[in-house]
Amino acid sequence: MEAKDFAYKITDLIFNKKGYDVRILDLRNLSSIADYFVICSADSDSQVKAIADEIDKELSKQGIKCLHKEGLTALNWVLLDYFDVIVHVFKNESRRYYNLEKLWGDAPALLVEDKA
């Protein structure tokens, strides 16, 4: 599966758990750390955990393993590394504070809408 298609697949899983303000940042011409970031917001610790768990569980069922996970203790910002795609699940306040979209401001950003 192409990295861009994989990123969109992850957005569907985010919407399954009511994540919002979902964006895909295209880093292909800016960085070697990943091709895409998928960034979303959640309102509570439990929602951050539910989104991260949904992504991990559903992708694991398809034989896709997460290479690295961070933030599952504090639940303000959970990072899931799938090599070409890195997922950032933020509690809303943390997203505003860290502002990855501004930090990676040169990256084309795609706002992703819930298909449901």
Phi and psi in radians as a Rosetta constraint file:
Dihedral C 1 N 2 CA 2 C 2 CIRCULARHARMONIC -1.155 0.35
Dihedral N 2 CA 2 C 2 N 3 CIRCULARHARMONIC 2.606 0.35
Dihedral C 2 N 3 CA 3 C 3 CIRCULARHARMONIC -1.013 0.35
Dihedral N 3 CA 3 C 3 N 4 CIRCULARHARMONIC -0.700 0.35
Dihedral C 3 N 4 CA 4 C 4 CIRCULARHARMONIC -1.131 0.35
Dihedral N 4 CA 4 C 4 N 5 CIRCULARHARMONIC -0.753 0.35
Dihedral C 4 N 5 CA 5 C 5 CIRCULARHARMONIC -1.101 0.35
Dihedral N 5 CA 5 C 5 N 6 CIRCULARHARMONIC -0.691 0.35
Dihedral C 5 N 6 CA 6 C 6 CIRCULARHARMONIC -1.093 0.35
Dihedral N 6 CA 6 C 6 N 7 CIRCULARHARMONIC -0.737 0.35
Dihedral C 6 N 7 CA 7 C 7 CIRCULARHARMONIC -1.045 0.35
Dihedral N 7 CA 7 C 7 N 8 CIRCULARHARMONIC -0.760 0.35
Dihedral C 7 N 8 CA 8 C 8 CIRCULARHARMONIC -1.168 0.35
Dihedral N 8 CA 8 C 8 N 9 CIRCULARHARMONIC -0.606 0.35
Dihedral C 8 N 9 CA 9 C 9 CIRCULARHARMONIC -1.064 0.35
Dihedral N 9 CA 9 C 9 N 10 CIRCULARHARMONIC -0.732 0.35
Dihedral C 9 N 10 CA 10 C 10 CIRCULARHARMONIC -1.104 0.35
Dihedral N 10 CA 10 C 10 N 11 CIRCULARHARMONIC -0.658 0.35
Dihedral C 10 N 11 CA 11 C 11 CIRCULARHARMONIC -1.084 0.35
Dihedral N 11 CA 11 C 11 N 12 CIRCULARHARMONIC -0.630 0.35
Dihedral C 11 N 12 CA 12 C 12 CIRCULARHARMONIC -1.067 0.35
Dihedral N 12 CA 12 C 12 N 13 CIRCULARHARMONIC -0.714 0.35
Dihedral C 12 N 13 CA 13 C 13 CIRCULARHARMONIC -1.163 0.35
Dihedral N 13 CA 13 C 13 N 14 CIRCULARHARMONIC -0.630 0.35
Dihedral C 13 N 14 CA 14 C 14 CIRCULARHARMONIC -1.089 0.35
Dihedral N 14 CA 14 C 14 N 15 CIRCULARHARMONIC -0.805 0.35
Dihedral C 14 N 15 CA 15 C 15 CIRCULARHARMONIC -1.131 0.35
Dihedral N 15 CA 15 C 15 N 16 CIRCULARHARMONIC -0.500 0.35
Dihedral C 15 N 16 CA 16 C 16 CIRCULARHARMONIC -0.998 0.35
Dihedral N 16 CA 16 C 16 N 17 CIRCULARHARMONIC -0.524 0.35
Dihedral C 16 N 17 CA 17 C 17 CIRCULARHARMONIC -1.919 0.35
Dihedral N 17 CA 17 C 17 N 18 CIRCULARHARMONIC 0.395 0.35
Dihedral C 17 N 18 CA 18 C 18 CIRCULARHARMONIC 1.138 0.35
Dihedral N 18 CA 18 C 18 N 19 CIRCULARHARMONIC 0.481 0.35
Dihedral C 18 N 19 CA 19 C 19 CIRCULARHARMONIC -1.150 0.35
Dihedral N 19 CA 19 C 19 N 20 CIRCULARHARMONIC 2.733 0.35
Dihedral C 19 N 20 CA 20 C 20 CIRCULARHARMONIC -2.510 0.35
Dihedral N 20 CA 20 C 20 N 21 CIRCULARHARMONIC 3.068 0.35
Dihedral C 20 N 21 CA 21 C 21 CIRCULARHARMONIC 0.887 0.35
Dihedral N 21 CA 21 C 21 N 22 CIRCULARHARMONIC 0.879 0.35
Dihedral C 21 N 22 CA 22 C 22 CIRCULARHARMONIC -1.498 0.35
Dihedral N 22 CA 22 C 22 N 23 CIRCULARHARMONIC 2.271 0.35
Dihedral C 22 N 23 CA 23 C 23 CIRCULARHARMONIC -2.354 0.35
Dihedral N 23 CA 23 C 23 N 24 CIRCULARHARMONIC 2.613 0.35
Dihedral C 23 N 24 CA 24 C 24 CIRCULARHARMONIC -1.990 0.35
Dihedral N 24 CA 24 C 24 N 25 CIRCULARHARMONIC 2.184 0.35
Dihedral C 24 N 25 CA 25 C 25 CIRCULARHARMONIC -1.771 0.35
Dihedral N 25 CA 25 C 25 N 26 CIRCULARHARMONIC 2.253 0.35
Dihedral C 25 N 26 CA 26 C 26 CIRCULARHARMONIC -1.591 0.35
Dihedral N 26 CA 26 C 26 N 27 CIRCULARHARMONIC 1.870 0.35
Dihedral C 26 N 27 CA 27 C 27 CIRCULARHARMONIC -1.775 0.35
Dihedral N 27 CA 27 C 27 N 28 CIRCULARHARMONIC 0.081 0.35
Dihedral C 27 N 28 CA 28 C 28 CIRCULARHARMONIC -0.960 0.35
Dihedral N 28 CA 28 C 28 N 29 CIRCULARHARMONIC -0.639 0.35
Dihedral C 28 N 29 CA 29 C 29 CIRCULARHARMONIC -1.664 0.35
Dihedral N 29 CA 29 C 29 N 30 CIRCULARHARMONIC 0.083 0.35
Dihedral C 29 N 30 CA 30 C 30 CIRCULARHARMONIC -2.072 0.35
Dihedral N 30 CA 30 C 30 N 31 CIRCULARHARMONIC -0.446 0.35
Dihedral C 30 N 31 CA 31 C 31 CIRCULARHARMONIC -2.669 0.35
Dihedral N 31 CA 31 C 31 N 32 CIRCULARHARMONIC 2.704 0.35
Dihedral C 31 N 32 CA 32 C 32 CIRCULARHARMONIC -1.744 0.35
Dihedral N 32 CA 32 C 32 N 33 CIRCULARHARMONIC -0.007 0.35
Dihedral C 32 N 33 CA 33 C 33 CIRCULARHARMONIC -1.277 0.35
Dihedral N 33 CA 33 C 33 N 34 CIRCULARHARMONIC -0.516 0.35
Dihedral C 33 N 34 CA 34 C 34 CIRCULARHARMONIC -2.925 0.35
Dihedral N 34 CA 34 C 34 N 35 CIRCULARHARMONIC 2.805 0.35
Dihedral C 34 N 35 CA 35 C 35 CIRCULARHARMONIC -1.440 0.35
Dihedral N 35 CA 35 C 35 N 36 CIRCULARHARMONIC -0.637 0.35
Dihedral C 35 N 36 CA 36 C 36 CIRCULARHARMONIC -2.458 0.35
Dihedral N 36 CA 36 C 36 N 37 CIRCULARHARMONIC 2.552 0.35
Dihedral C 36 N 37 CA 37 C 37 CIRCULARHARMONIC -1.842 0.35
Dihedral N 37 CA 37 C 37 N 38 CIRCULARHARMONIC 2.412 0.35
Dihedral C 37 N 38 CA 38 C 38 CIRCULARHARMONIC -1.946 0.35
Dihedral N 38 CA 38 C 38 N 39 CIRCULARHARMONIC 2.163 0.35
Dihedral C 38 N 39 CA 39 C 39 CIRCULARHARMONIC -2.148 0.35
Dihedral N 39 CA 39 C 39 N 40 CIRCULARHARMONIC 2.363 0.35
Dihedral C 39 N 40 CA 40 C 40 CIRCULARHARMONIC -2.545 0.35
Dihedral N 40 CA 40 C 40 N 41 CIRCULARHARMONIC 2.905 0.35
Dihedral C 40 N 41 CA 41 C 41 CIRCULARHARMONIC -2.029 0.35
Dihedral N 41 CA 41 C 41 N 42 CIRCULARHARMONIC 2.687 0.35
Dihedral C 41 N 42 CA 42 C 42 CIRCULARHARMONIC -2.467 0.35
Dihedral N 42 CA 42 C 42 N 43 CIRCULARHARMONIC 2.769 0.35
Dihedral C 42 N 43 CA 43 C 43 CIRCULARHARMONIC -1.599 0.35
Dihedral N 43 CA 43 C 43 N 44 CIRCULARHARMONIC -0.295 0.35
Dihedral C 43 N 44 CA 44 C 44 CIRCULARHARMONIC -2.587 0.35
Dihedral N 44 CA 44 C 44 N 45 CIRCULARHARMONIC 2.894 0.35
Dihedral C 44 N 45 CA 45 C 45 CIRCULARHARMONIC -0.998 0.35
Dihedral N 45 CA 45 C 45 N 46 CIRCULARHARMONIC -0.786 0.35
Dihedral C 45 N 46 CA 46 C 46 CIRCULARHARMONIC -1.133 0.35
Dihedral N 46 CA 46 C 46 N 47 CIRCULARHARMONIC -0.595 0.35
Dihedral C 46 N 47 CA 47 C 47 CIRCULARHARMONIC -1.260 0.35
Dihedral N 47 CA 47 C 47 N 48 CIRCULARHARMONIC -0.686 0.35
Dihedral C 47 N 48 CA 48 C 48 CIRCULARHARMONIC -0.998 0.35
Dihedral N 48 CA 48 C 48 N 49 CIRCULARHARMONIC -0.832 0.35
Dihedral C 48 N 49 CA 49 C 49 CIRCULARHARMONIC -1.112 0.35
Dihedral N 49 CA 49 C 49 N 50 CIRCULARHARMONIC -0.748 0.35
Dihedral C 49 N 50 CA 50 C 50 CIRCULARHARMONIC -1.075 0.35
Dihedral N 50 CA 50 C 50 N 51 CIRCULARHARMONIC -0.721 0.35
Dihedral C 50 N 51 CA 51 C 51 CIRCULARHARMONIC -1.149 0.35
Dihedral N 51 CA 51 C 51 N 52 CIRCULARHARMONIC -0.849 0.35
Dihedral C 51 N 52 CA 52 C 52 CIRCULARHARMONIC -1.071 0.35
Dihedral N 52 CA 52 C 52 N 53 CIRCULARHARMONIC -0.746 0.35
Dihedral C 52 N 53 CA 53 C 53 CIRCULARHARMONIC -1.125 0.35
Dihedral N 53 CA 53 C 53 N 54 CIRCULARHARMONIC -0.704 0.35
Dihedral C 53 N 54 CA 54 C 54 CIRCULARHARMONIC -1.073 0.35
Dihedral N 54 CA 54 C 54 N 55 CIRCULARHARMONIC -0.803 0.35
Dihedral C 54 N 55 CA 55 C 55 CIRCULARHARMONIC -1.080 0.35
Dihedral N 55 CA 55 C 55 N 56 CIRCULARHARMONIC -0.886 0.35
Dihedral C 55 N 56 CA 56 C 56 CIRCULARHARMONIC -1.070 0.35
Dihedral N 56 CA 56 C 56 N 57 CIRCULARHARMONIC -0.808 0.35
Dihedral C 56 N 57 CA 57 C 57 CIRCULARHARMONIC -1.128 0.35
Dihedral N 57 CA 57 C 57 N 58 CIRCULARHARMONIC -0.869 0.35
Dihedral C 57 N 58 CA 58 C 58 CIRCULARHARMONIC -1.191 0.35
Dihedral N 58 CA 58 C 58 N 59 CIRCULARHARMONIC -0.659 0.35
Dihedral C 58 N 59 CA 59 C 59 CIRCULARHARMONIC -1.269 0.35
Dihedral N 59 CA 59 C 59 N 60 CIRCULARHARMONIC -0.606 0.35
Dihedral C 59 N 60 CA 60 C 60 CIRCULARHARMONIC -1.076 0.35
Dihedral N 60 CA 60 C 60 N 61 CIRCULARHARMONIC -0.660 0.35
Dihedral C 60 N 61 CA 61 C 61 CIRCULARHARMONIC -1.031 0.35
Dihedral N 61 CA 61 C 61 N 62 CIRCULARHARMONIC -0.484 0.35
Dihedral C 61 N 62 CA 62 C 62 CIRCULARHARMONIC -1.671 0.35
Dihedral N 62 CA 62 C 62 N 63 CIRCULARHARMONIC 0.188 0.35
Dihedral C 62 N 63 CA 63 C 63 CIRCULARHARMONIC 1.384 0.35
Dihedral N 63 CA 63 C 63 N 64 CIRCULARHARMONIC 0.265 0.35
Dihedral C 63 N 64 CA 64 C 64 CIRCULARHARMONIC -1.792 0.35
Dihedral N 64 CA 64 C 64 N 65 CIRCULARHARMONIC 1.963 0.35
Dihedral C 64 N 65 CA 65 C 65 CIRCULARHARMONIC -1.697 0.35
Dihedral N 65 CA 65 C 65 N 66 CIRCULARHARMONIC 2.483 0.35
Dihedral C 65 N 66 CA 66 C 66 CIRCULARHARMONIC -1.326 0.35
Dihedral N 66 CA 66 C 66 N 67 CIRCULARHARMONIC 2.255 0.35
Dihedral C 66 N 67 CA 67 C 67 CIRCULARHARMONIC -1.329 0.35
Dihedral N 67 CA 67 C 67 N 68 CIRCULARHARMONIC -0.561 0.35
Dihedral C 67 N 68 CA 68 C 68 CIRCULARHARMONIC -2.742 0.35
Dihedral N 68 CA 68 C 68 N 69 CIRCULARHARMONIC 2.467 0.35
Dihedral C 68 N 69 CA 69 C 69 CIRCULARHARMONIC -2.253 0.35
Dihedral N 69 CA 69 C 69 N 70 CIRCULARHARMONIC 2.448 0.35
Dihedral C 69 N 70 CA 70 C 70 CIRCULARHARMONIC -2.433 0.35
Dihedral N 70 CA 70 C 70 N 71 CIRCULARHARMONIC 2.643 0.35
Dihedral C 70 N 71 CA 71 C 71 CIRCULARHARMONIC 1.555 0.35
Dihedral N 71 CA 71 C 71 N 72 CIRCULARHARMONIC 0.136 0.35
Dihedral C 71 N 72 CA 72 C 72 CIRCULARHARMONIC -1.312 0.35
Dihedral N 72 CA 72 C 72 N 73 CIRCULARHARMONIC -0.129 0.35
Dihedral C 72 N 73 CA 73 C 73 CIRCULARHARMONIC -1.566 0.35
Dihedral N 73 CA 73 C 73 N 74 CIRCULARHARMONIC -0.907 0.35
Dihedral C 73 N 74 CA 74 C 74 CIRCULARHARMONIC -1.380 0.35
Dihedral N 74 CA 74 C 74 N 75 CIRCULARHARMONIC -0.589 0.35
Dihedral C 74 N 75 CA 75 C 75 CIRCULARHARMONIC 1.105 0.35
Dihedral N 75 CA 75 C 75 N 76 CIRCULARHARMONIC 0.457 0.35
Dihedral C 75 N 76 CA 76 C 76 CIRCULARHARMONIC -1.570 0.35
Dihedral N 76 CA 76 C 76 N 77 CIRCULARHARMONIC -0.574 0.35
Dihedral C 76 N 77 CA 77 C 77 CIRCULARHARMONIC -2.654 0.35
Dihedral N 77 CA 77 C 77 N 78 CIRCULARHARMONIC 1.919 0.35
Dihedral C 77 N 78 CA 78 C 78 CIRCULARHARMONIC -1.820 0.35
Dihedral N 78 CA 78 C 78 N 79 CIRCULARHARMONIC 2.284 0.35
Dihedral C 78 N 79 CA 79 C 79 CIRCULARHARMONIC -1.966 0.35
Dihedral N 79 CA 79 C 79 N 80 CIRCULARHARMONIC 2.274 0.35
Dihedral C 79 N 80 CA 80 C 80 CIRCULARHARMONIC -2.137 0.35
Dihedral N 80 CA 80 C 80 N 81 CIRCULARHARMONIC 2.096 0.35
Dihedral C 80 N 81 CA 81 C 81 CIRCULARHARMONIC -1.787 0.35
Dihedral N 81 CA 81 C 81 N 82 CIRCULARHARMONIC 2.009 0.35
Dihedral C 81 N 82 CA 82 C 82 CIRCULARHARMONIC -1.968 0.35
Dihedral N 82 CA 82 C 82 N 83 CIRCULARHARMONIC 0.583 0.35
Dihedral C 82 N 83 CA 83 C 83 CIRCULARHARMONIC 1.241 0.35
Dihedral N 83 CA 83 C 83 N 84 CIRCULARHARMONIC -1.368 0.35
Dihedral C 83 N 84 CA 84 C 84 CIRCULARHARMONIC -1.364 0.35
Dihedral N 84 CA 84 C 84 N 85 CIRCULARHARMONIC -0.367 0.35
Dihedral C 84 N 85 CA 85 C 85 CIRCULARHARMONIC -2.246 0.35
Dihedral N 85 CA 85 C 85 N 86 CIRCULARHARMONIC 2.206 0.35
Dihedral C 85 N 86 CA 86 C 86 CIRCULARHARMONIC -1.984 0.35
Dihedral N 86 CA 86 C 86 N 87 CIRCULARHARMONIC 2.243 0.35
Dihedral C 86 N 87 CA 87 C 87 CIRCULARHARMONIC -1.773 0.35
Dihedral N 87 CA 87 C 87 N 88 CIRCULARHARMONIC 2.319 0.35
Dihedral C 87 N 88 CA 88 C 88 CIRCULARHARMONIC -2.092 0.35
Dihedral N 88 CA 88 C 88 N 89 CIRCULARHARMONIC 1.973 0.35
Dihedral C 88 N 89 CA 89 C 89 CIRCULARHARMONIC -1.864 0.35
Dihedral N 89 CA 89 C 89 N 90 CIRCULARHARMONIC 1.966 0.35
Dihedral C 89 N 90 CA 90 C 90 CIRCULARHARMONIC -1.907 0.35
Dihedral N 90 CA 90 C 90 N 91 CIRCULARHARMONIC 2.468 0.35
Dihedral C 90 N 91 CA 91 C 91 CIRCULARHARMONIC -1.238 0.35
Dihedral N 91 CA 91 C 91 N 92 CIRCULARHARMONIC 2.500 0.35
Dihedral C 91 N 92 CA 92 C 92 CIRCULARHARMONIC -0.875 0.35
Dihedral N 92 CA 92 C 92 N 93 CIRCULARHARMONIC -0.802 0.35
Dihedral C 92 N 93 CA 93 C 93 CIRCULARHARMONIC -1.111 0.35
Dihedral N 93 CA 93 C 93 N 94 CIRCULARHARMONIC -0.684 0.35
Dihedral C 93 N 94 CA 94 C 94 CIRCULARHARMONIC -1.189 0.35
Dihedral N 94 CA 94 C 94 N 95 CIRCULARHARMONIC -0.616 0.35
Dihedral C 94 N 95 CA 95 C 95 CIRCULARHARMONIC -1.113 0.35
Dihedral N 95 CA 95 C 95 N 96 CIRCULARHARMONIC -0.753 0.35
Dihedral C 95 N 96 CA 96 C 96 CIRCULARHARMONIC -1.105 0.35
Dihedral N 96 CA 96 C 96 N 97 CIRCULARHARMONIC -0.695 0.35
Dihedral C 96 N 97 CA 97 C 97 CIRCULARHARMONIC -1.161 0.35
Dihedral N 97 CA 97 C 97 N 98 CIRCULARHARMONIC -0.868 0.35
Dihedral C 97 N 98 CA 98 C 98 CIRCULARHARMONIC -1.403 0.35
Dihedral N 98 CA 98 C 98 N 99 CIRCULARHARMONIC -0.511 0.35
Dihedral C 98 N 99 CA 99 C 99 CIRCULARHARMONIC 0.786 0.35
Dihedral N 99 CA 99 C 99 N 100 CIRCULARHARMONIC 1.032 0.35
Dihedral C 99 N 100 CA 100 C 100 CIRCULARHARMONIC -1.031 0.35
Dihedral N 100 CA 100 C 100 N 101 CIRCULARHARMONIC -0.572 0.35
Dihedral C 100 N 101 CA 101 C 101 CIRCULARHARMONIC -1.077 0.35
Dihedral N 101 CA 101 C 101 N 102 CIRCULARHARMONIC -0.619 0.35
Dihedral C 101 N 102 CA 102 C 102 CIRCULARHARMONIC -1.318 0.35
Dihedral N 102 CA 102 C 102 N 103 CIRCULARHARMONIC -0.744 0.35
Dihedral C 102 N 103 CA 103 C 103 CIRCULARHARMONIC -1.016 0.35
Dihedral N 103 CA 103 C 103 N 104 CIRCULARHARMONIC -0.721 0.35
Dihedral C 103 N 104 CA 104 C 104 CIRCULARHARMONIC -1.802 0.35
Dihedral N 104 CA 104 C 104 N 105 CIRCULARHARMONIC 0.719 0.35
Dihedral C 104 N 105 CA 105 C 105 CIRCULARHARMONIC -1.056 0.35
Dihedral N 105 CA 105 C 105 N 106 CIRCULARHARMONIC -0.380 0.35
Dihedral C 105 N 106 CA 106 C 106 CIRCULARHARMONIC -1.388 0.35
Dihedral N 106 CA 106 C 106 N 107 CIRCULARHARMONIC -0.194 0.35
Dihedral C 106 N 107 CA 107 C 107 CIRCULARHARMONIC -1.417 0.35
Dihedral N 107 CA 107 C 107 N 108 CIRCULARHARMONIC 2.276 0.35
Dihedral C 107 N 108 CA 108 C 108 CIRCULARHARMONIC -1.028 0.35
Dihedral N 108 CA 108 C 108 N 109 CIRCULARHARMONIC 2.330 0.35
Dihedral C 108 N 109 CA 109 C 109 CIRCULARHARMONIC -2.002 0.35
Dihedral N 109 CA 109 C 109 N 110 CIRCULARHARMONIC 2.341 0.35
Dihedral C 109 N 110 CA 110 C 110 CIRCULARHARMONIC -1.968 0.35
Dihedral N 110 CA 110 C 110 N 111 CIRCULARHARMONIC 2.098 0.35
Dihedral C 110 N 111 CA 111 C 111 CIRCULARHARMONIC -1.370 0.35
Dihedral N 111 CA 111 C 111 N 112 CIRCULARHARMONIC 2.278 0.35
Dihedral C 111 N 112 CA 112 C 112 CIRCULARHARMONIC -1.903 0.35
Dihedral N 112 CA 112 C 112 N 113 CIRCULARHARMONIC 2.259 0.35
Dihedral C 112 N 113 CA 113 C 113 CIRCULARHARMONIC -1.714 0.35
Dihedral N 113 CA 113 C 113 N 114 CIRCULARHARMONIC 2.541 0.35
Dihedral C 113 N 114 CA 114 C 114 CIRCULARHARMONIC -1.207 0.35
Dihedral N 114 CA 114 C 114 N 115 CIRCULARHARMONIC 2.236 0.35
Dihedral C 114 N 115 CA 115 C 115 CIRCULARHARMONIC -1.377 0.35
Dihedral N 115 CA 115 C 115 N 116 CIRCULARHARMONIC -0.255 0.35
